[in-house]
Structure formats: structure tokens, C-alpha cells
Amino acid sequence: MDDLLKFLHARYEADNHAYAEVAYRFGADALLDSHLPTLDLVDMLARDYEAMDPSDARLTGLEHALRVLAQSHAEHPDYRQEWRP
């Protein structure tokens, strides 16, 4: 699961850099309909998972949710098929 979390964090960083470039080139209004809030929520879930106690009953559900969310990057060369839910 550590590798999946690193992958998600890396995608978050890359996507944020891309959005920053768009904002720089075209102005902040270009981001009004962006997926930035969704990216922030995925990163927050990944951080919650990392901080969660292994005995927490919610851990299994959160792991499944992260695997589902990671599928949006299934075409990325670093994505691993074993991460599929």
C-alpha cells in the first residue's frame, strides 16, 4: 500500500504543477471548472490513511476507496495492475 500512496501523492503533485502552469499562462479564471478540489480530497484521503491506526475498522474501506480513485491514472506508466480494487 505504501507504493500506491506514493503514486497518488506523485500524481497529486504533478497535477497541481500542471494547474499552476495553466493559471500562470491563462490566469486564475482558467481554473474555475478544474478538478483541483477533487485532487485535494484524494490527497487528503491518502494522508488520512497514512495517519490511521492499523486497528481502525475504517482502514479497509479507505484502502478500497484509494484503489478505486487511483484507477483514474491507470494509463500512467507507473500504475500497477495489482492496485486495482
Secondary structure, DSSP 4 states (H G I P E B T S, - for coil): -HHHHHHHHHHHHHHHHHHHHHHHHH-GGGGTT-SHHHHHHHHHHHHHHHHS-TT-TTHHHHHHHHHHHHGGGTTSTT--GGG--
